[in-house]
Amino acid sequence: MNIIRTAACGTLESSDALITVAPGDGLQISIQSVVLRQFGAQIEASVRDVLRELEVTGAIITVEDRGAVDCVLRARCETALRRAAKEE
């Protein structure tokens, strides 16, 4: 999947996450979370799984998490990526 524009999905409400995707060289992932110490590694692993499944090799990903469960993180990430690639 080729990321061609900036796109986002989600909100900053409690139990949700806002994920922003922008074109970039290589993969850069930035995570801000209220549960970063406990679940930071799992959040990053989930984002990387979605990137791998969609075959994304170049993107800047920003995750602003407010305690979202894993399935929400994955859905938000996939939707943001598809929007950034114009695959809605």
Backbone torsions as a table, in degrees:
resi	resn	phi	psi	omega
1	MET	NA	134.4	-178.8
2	ASN	-105.0	118.5	179.5
3	ILE	-82.1	119.4	-174.3
4	ILE	-116.6	-9.5	179.4
5	ARG	-153.2	169.1	177.2
6	THR	-83.5	136.8	178.8
7	ALA	-149.9	161.1	-179.5
8	ALA	-142.2	163.1	175.6
9	CYS	-152.5	139.7	176.3
10	GLY	109.9	-174.6	179.3
11	THR	-138.0	175.6	176.0
12	LEU	-102.1	21.0	176.8
13	GLU	-72.2	161.0	176.6
14	SER	-60.2	140.3	-179.6
15	SER	67.7	23.6	177.3
16	ASP	-133.2	-179.3	177.5
17	ALA	-147.1	146.7	173.6
18	LEU	-109.2	119.3	-179.7
19	ILE	-116.6	125.7	-179.7
20	THR	-114.4	136.3	-179.2
21	VAL	-124.5	135.8	177.7
22	ALA	-137.3	154.8	176.8
23	PRO	-62.0	146.9	178.3
24	GLY	-168.8	165.8	175.5
25	ASP	-91.7	126.2	-176.2
26	GLY	72.0	-174.8	179.4
27	LEU	-108.5	125.7	176.1
28	GLN	-124.0	123.0	-178.8
29	ILE	-121.6	125.7	177.5
30	SER	-118.8	128.7	-176.9
31	ILE	-124.4	128.1	171.1
32	GLN	-121.7	126.4	-175.7
33	SER	-151.8	147.9	175.5
34	VAL	-73.9	-14.3	179.0
35	VAL	-121.6	33.2	-174.6
36	LEU	-60.2	-43.4	-178.2
37	ARG	-62.7	-40.4	-177.6
38	GLN	-80.7	-39.3	-169.6
39	PHE	-126.2	11.5	-178.1
40	GLY	-57.2	-43.6	179.9
41	ALA	-65.7	-39.3	179.3
42	GLN	-68.3	-39.0	177.6
43	ILE	-60.9	-47.3	179.5
44	GLU	-63.7	-40.4	179.1
45	ALA	-62.7	-40.5	179.0
46	SER	-64.2	-44.0	178.7
47	VAL	-62.7	-44.6	179.4
48	ARG	-64.3	-35.2	176.3
49	ASP	-61.5	-44.9	179.9
50	VAL	-65.4	-41.7	178.2
51	LEU	-60.2	-42.6	179.6
52	ARG	-66.5	-44.0	-180.0
53	GLU	-61.1	-37.0	-178.5
54	LEU	-92.5	2.3	177.7
55	GLU	58.1	45.5	176.4
56	VAL	-90.8	126.5	-179.8
57	THR	-116.8	-11.4	-179.5
58	GLY	-140.4	108.0	179.6
59	ALA	-168.2	153.4	172.1
60	ILE	-108.2	117.6	-175.8
61	ILE	-112.6	127.6	174.6
62	THR	-118.3	123.8	179.9
63	VAL	-112.9	120.7	174.0
64	GLU	-114.2	96.6	-171.9
65	ASP	-97.7	139.3	177.3
66	ARG	-121.7	34.4	177.7
67	GLY	94.0	27.1	180.0
68	ALA	-69.9	145.3	175.3
69	VAL	-75.7	164.9	-173.2
70	ASP	-56.6	-43.5	-177.6
71	CYS	-64.9	-32.0	176.9
72	VAL	-69.3	-44.9	178.4
73	LEU	-57.9	-46.2	-178.9
74	ARG	-64.5	-42.2	179.6
75	ALA	-65.5	-44.4	178.5
76	ARG	-61.8	-42.8	-179.3
77	CYS	-64.1	-48.1	-179.9
78	GLU	-61.3	-43.1	-179.3
79	THR	-64.5	-44.2	178.7
80	ALA	-61.5	-42.2	179.2
81	LEU	-64.0	-43.7	179.6
82	ARG	-65.9	-36.6	176.1
83	ARG	-65.4	-40.0	-179.5
84	ALA	-68.4	-22.9	178.6
85	ALA	-101.8	6.1	-177.5
86	LYS	60.3	41.0	178.2
87	GLU	-117.4	52.9	-176.1
88	GLU	-74.9	NA	NA
